Each structure stands twice: as structure tokens, then as C-alpha cells.
Amino acid sequence: MRRKSKAKCQKSHAIRRFRERFGVHISKNDYQAYVRQIQEGNAKFLEKQSNRISVFEIIVQGESVRVCYDKERKSIVTVLPPPDAWSQTSGFVRRIDETED
């Protein structure tokens, strides 16, 4: 049995993250439409993370969503959580005790 390509794994991952982080169930056609938003310059560039990965803001069902895009594989790598969820999703929580000096 052949393994999935890196691009197909990225696509599957991104589709799962759309559902997990935004409750949005997207089809493969929807996914391709979001990739085209980036490729056609209809997405807002936010930052470059590496030589091949950049963060873009795309419109998904009328909402702004931040995604990481792989320019070599021409695929959305993942969907970032909304900014207000950052504190809830960080894996590390530090308790500050006011009695400590």
C-alpha cells in the first residue's frame, strides 16, 4: 500500500483543522477554492514563516481565517486558531501565586 504524499497529508490536516477550530466542514472543492484565493492574490499576506511557508488571511464563509500556505506544494498546511483562542490553546499554563516574592 502506498503512503500518502506530503501535499495530501497537508490537505487532510487542513480540512480537519477547519472543522476543529471553526466548526466548518469543507469539501475538497472548497479547499481548492481557498488555495486559489491565495494563488490569485485575493488573500491578505500576513507574514513569511520560512522559505516555503507563509501565513495568509482568507475568507471562509464570510469570516476571516488565518492559514499557513506551502508555496512548493501549493497547499494549505494548517488553519490557525482565532486570536482570541490563543490563550486557551497554548499547551503551557503558568499559575502566578501572589504570595510569592
Rosetta constraint file for C-alpha pairs under 8 A:
AtomPair CA 4 CA 8 HARMONIC 6.05 0.50
AtomPair CA 4 CA 9 HARMONIC 6.34 0.50
AtomPair CA 5 CA 9 HARMONIC 6.28 0.50
AtomPair CA 6 CA 10 HARMONIC 6.15 0.50
AtomPair CA 7 CA 11 HARMONIC 6.20 0.50
AtomPair CA 7 CA 73 HARMONIC 5.86 0.50
AtomPair CA 7 CA 74 HARMONIC 7.89 0.50
AtomPair CA 7 CA 75 HARMONIC 6.43 0.50
AtomPair CA 8 CA 12 HARMONIC 6.20 0.50
AtomPair CA 9 CA 13 HARMONIC 6.09 0.50
AtomPair CA 10 CA 14 HARMONIC 6.11 0.50
AtomPair CA 10 CA 75 HARMONIC 6.97 0.50
AtomPair CA 10 CA 76 HARMONIC 6.73 0.50
AtomPair CA 10 CA 77 HARMONIC 4.88 0.50
AtomPair CA 10 CA 78 HARMONIC 7.11 0.50
AtomPair CA 11 CA 15 HARMONIC 6.22 0.50
AtomPair CA 11 CA 31 HARMONIC 7.95 0.50
AtomPair CA 11 CA 75 HARMONIC 6.59 0.50
AtomPair CA 11 CA 76 HARMONIC 6.39 0.50
AtomPair CA 11 CA 77 HARMONIC 6.60 0.50
AtomPair CA 12 CA 16 HARMONIC 6.28 0.50
AtomPair CA 13 CA 17 HARMONIC 6.25 0.50
AtomPair CA 13 CA 77 HARMONIC 7.10 0.50
AtomPair CA 13 CA 78 HARMONIC 6.41 0.50
AtomPair CA 14 CA 18 HARMONIC 6.22 0.50
AtomPair CA 14 CA 76 HARMONIC 6.37 0.50
AtomPair CA 14 CA 77 HARMONIC 5.81 0.50
AtomPair CA 14 CA 78 HARMONIC 4.42 0.50
AtomPair CA 14 CA 79 HARMONIC 5.84 0.50
AtomPair CA 15 CA 19 HARMONIC 6.60 0.50
AtomPair CA 15 CA 25 HARMONIC 7.61 0.50
AtomPair CA 15 CA 26 HARMONIC 6.60 0.50
AtomPair CA 15 CA 31 HARMONIC 7.42 0.50
AtomPair CA 16 CA 20 HARMONIC 6.08 0.50
AtomPair CA 17 CA 21 HARMONIC 5.64 0.50
AtomPair CA 17 CA 22 HARMONIC 7.74 0.50
AtomPair CA 17 CA 78 HARMONIC 6.56 0.50
AtomPair CA 17 CA 79 HARMONIC 5.64 0.50
AtomPair CA 17 CA 80 HARMONIC 7.94 0.50
AtomPair CA 18 CA 22 HARMONIC 5.54 0.50
AtomPair CA 18 CA 23 HARMONIC 6.59 0.50
AtomPair CA 18 CA 24 HARMONIC 5.52 0.50
AtomPair CA 18 CA 25 HARMONIC 6.85 0.50
AtomPair CA 18 CA 26 HARMONIC 7.38 0.50
AtomPair CA 18 CA 79 HARMONIC 6.20 0.50
AtomPair CA 19 CA 23 HARMONIC 4.38 0.50
AtomPair CA 19 CA 24 HARMONIC 4.60 0.50
AtomPair CA 19 CA 25 HARMONIC 5.33 0.50
AtomPair CA 19 CA 26 HARMONIC 7.67 0.50
AtomPair CA 20 CA 24 HARMONIC 7.77 0.50
AtomPair CA 21 CA 79 HARMONIC 7.75 0.50
AtomPair CA 21 CA 80 HARMONIC 7.81 0.50
AtomPair CA 21 CA 81 HARMONIC 5.86 0.50
AtomPair CA 21 CA 82 HARMONIC 7.84 0.50
AtomPair CA 22 CA 81 HARMONIC 7.94 0.50
AtomPair CA 26 CA 30 HARMONIC 5.68 0.50
AtomPair CA 26 CA 31 HARMONIC 6.65 0.50
AtomPair CA 27 CA 31 HARMONIC 6.28 0.50
AtomPair CA 28 CA 32 HARMONIC 6.29 0.50
AtomPair CA 29 CA 33 HARMONIC 6.27 0.50
AtomPair CA 30 CA 34 HARMONIC 6.34 0.50
AtomPair CA 31 CA 35 HARMONIC 6.35 0.50
AtomPair CA 32 CA 36 HARMONIC 6.16 0.50
AtomPair CA 33 CA 37 HARMONIC 6.33 0.50
AtomPair CA 34 CA 38 HARMONIC 6.81 0.50
AtomPair CA 34 CA 58 HARMONIC 7.00 0.50
AtomPair CA 34 CA 59 HARMONIC 7.84 0.50
AtomPair CA 34 CA 60 HARMONIC 7.68 0.50
AtomPair CA 35 CA 39 HARMONIC 6.30 0.50
AtomPair CA 35 CA 74 HARMONIC 7.46 0.50
AtomPair CA 35 CA 75 HARMONIC 6.48 0.50
AtomPair CA 35 CA 76 HARMONIC 6.61 0.50
AtomPair CA 36 CA 40 HARMONIC 5.73 0.50
AtomPair CA 37 CA 41 HARMONIC 6.27 0.50
AtomPair CA 37 CA 42 HARMONIC 4.83 0.50
AtomPair CA 37 CA 43 HARMONIC 5.51 0.50
AtomPair CA 37 CA 58 HARMONIC 6.97 0.50
AtomPair CA 38 CA 42 HARMONIC 5.86 0.50
AtomPair CA 38 CA 43 HARMONIC 4.98 0.50
AtomPair CA 38 CA 44 HARMONIC 7.94 0.50
AtomPair CA 38 CA 56 HARMONIC 7.40 0.50
AtomPair CA 38 CA 58 HARMONIC 7.47 0.50
AtomPair CA 42 CA 58 HARMONIC 7.80 0.50
AtomPair CA 43 CA 56 HARMONIC 6.22 0.50
AtomPair CA 43 CA 57 HARMONIC 5.70 0.50
AtomPair CA 43 CA 58 HARMONIC 5.04 0.50
AtomPair CA 43 CA 59 HARMONIC 7.65 0.50
AtomPair CA 44 CA 56 HARMONIC 5.44 0.50
AtomPair CA 44 CA 57 HARMONIC 5.01 0.50
AtomPair CA 44 CA 58 HARMONIC 6.71 0.50
AtomPair CA 45 CA 54 HARMONIC 7.65 0.50
AtomPair CA 45 CA 55 HARMONIC 6.39 0.50
AtomPair CA 45 CA 56 HARMONIC 4.59 0.50
AtomPair CA 45 CA 57 HARMONIC 6.53 0.50
AtomPair CA 46 CA 54 HARMONIC 7.60 0.50
AtomPair CA 46 CA 55 HARMONIC 5.42 0.50
AtomPair CA 46 CA 56 HARMONIC 5.29 0.50
AtomPair CA 46 CA 57 HARMONIC 6.88 0.50
AtomPair CA 47 CA 54 HARMONIC 5.78 0.50
AtomPair CA 47 CA 55 HARMONIC 5.23 0.50
AtomPair CA 47 CA 56 HARMONIC 7.25 0.50
AtomPair CA 48 CA 53 HARMONIC 6.36 0.50
AtomPair CA 48 CA 54 HARMONIC 4.26 0.50
AtomPair CA 48 CA 55 HARMONIC 6.21 0.50
AtomPair CA 49 CA 53 HARMONIC 5.44 0.50
AtomPair CA 49 CA 54 HARMONIC 5.33 0.50
AtomPair CA 49 CA 55 HARMONIC 7.11 0.50
AtomPair CA 50 CA 54 HARMONIC 6.90 0.50
AtomPair CA 52 CA 69 HARMONIC 7.96 0.50
AtomPair CA 52 CA 70 HARMONIC 5.47 0.50
AtomPair CA 52 CA 71 HARMONIC 5.39 0.50
AtomPair CA 52 CA 72 HARMONIC 6.13 0.50
AtomPair CA 53 CA 68 HARMONIC 6.32 0.50
AtomPair CA 53 CA 69 HARMONIC 5.44 0.50
AtomPair CA 53 CA 70 HARMONIC 4.70 0.50
AtomPair CA 53 CA 71 HARMONIC 6.49 0.50
AtomPair CA 54 CA 68 HARMONIC 5.55 0.50
AtomPair CA 54 CA 69 HARMONIC 5.37 0.50
AtomPair CA 54 CA 70 HARMONIC 6.84 0.50
AtomPair CA 54 CA 71 HARMONIC 7.86 0.50
AtomPair CA 55 CA 66 HARMONIC 6.67 0.50
AtomPair CA 55 CA 67 HARMONIC 5.58 0.50
AtomPair CA 55 CA 68 HARMONIC 4.49 0.50
AtomPair CA 55 CA 69 HARMONIC 6.21 0.50
AtomPair CA 56 CA 66 HARMONIC 5.61 0.50
AtomPair CA 56 CA 67 HARMONIC 5.45 0.50
AtomPair CA 56 CA 68 HARMONIC 6.39 0.50
AtomPair CA 56 CA 69 HARMONIC 7.17 0.50
AtomPair CA 57 CA 64 HARMONIC 6.19 0.50
AtomPair CA 57 CA 65 HARMONIC 5.42 0.50
AtomPair CA 57 CA 66 HARMONIC 4.40 0.50
AtomPair CA 57 CA 67 HARMONIC 6.31 0.50
AtomPair CA 58 CA 64 HARMONIC 5.68 0.50
AtomPair CA 58 CA 65 HARMONIC 5.38 0.50
AtomPair CA 58 CA 66 HARMONIC 6.36 0.50
AtomPair CA 58 CA 67 HARMONIC 7.33 0.50
AtomPair CA 59 CA 63 HARMONIC 5.35 0.50
AtomPair CA 59 CA 64 HARMONIC 4.73 0.50
AtomPair CA 59 CA 65 HARMONIC 6.12 0.50
AtomPair CA 60 CA 64 HARMONIC 6.34 0.50
AtomPair CA 60 CA 65 HARMONIC 6.54 0.50
AtomPair CA 65 CA 79 HARMONIC 7.44 0.50
AtomPair CA 65 CA 80 HARMONIC 7.51 0.50
AtomPair CA 65 CA 82 HARMONIC 7.35 0.50
AtomPair CA 66 CA 79 HARMONIC 6.15 0.50
AtomPair CA 66 CA 80 HARMONIC 5.49 0.50
AtomPair CA 66 CA 81 HARMONIC 7.60 0.50
AtomPair CA 66 CA 82 HARMONIC 7.63 0.50
AtomPair CA 67 CA 76 HARMONIC 6.65 0.50
AtomPair CA 67 CA 77 HARMONIC 7.37 0.50
AtomPair CA 67 CA 78 HARMONIC 5.82 0.50
AtomPair CA 67 CA 79 HARMONIC 4.45 0.50
AtomPair CA 67 CA 80 HARMONIC 5.63 0.50
AtomPair CA 68 CA 76 HARMONIC 5.79 0.50
AtomPair CA 68 CA 77 HARMONIC 5.38 0.50
AtomPair CA 68 CA 78 HARMONIC 5.46 0.50
AtomPair CA 68 CA 79 HARMONIC 6.46 0.50
AtomPair CA 68 CA 80 HARMONIC 7.43 0.50
AtomPair CA 69 CA 74 HARMONIC 7.19 0.50
AtomPair CA 69 CA 75 HARMONIC 5.80 0.50
AtomPair CA 69 CA 76 HARMONIC 4.38 0.50
AtomPair CA 69 CA 77 HARMONIC 5.51 0.50
AtomPair CA 69 CA 78 HARMONIC 7.57 0.50
AtomPair CA 70 CA 74 HARMONIC 5.54 0.50
AtomPair CA 70 CA 75 HARMONIC 5.33 0.50
AtomPair CA 70 CA 76 HARMONIC 6.13 0.50
AtomPair CA 70 CA 77 HARMONIC 6.22 0.50
AtomPair CA 71 CA 75 HARMONIC 6.93 0.50
AtomPair CA 81 CA 85 HARMONIC 6.22 0.50
AtomPair CA 81 CA 86 HARMONIC 6.84 0.50
AtomPair CA 82 CA 86 HARMONIC 7.01 0.50
AtomPair CA 85 CA 89 HARMONIC 6.21 0.50
AtomPair CA 86 CA 90 HARMONIC 6.20 0.50
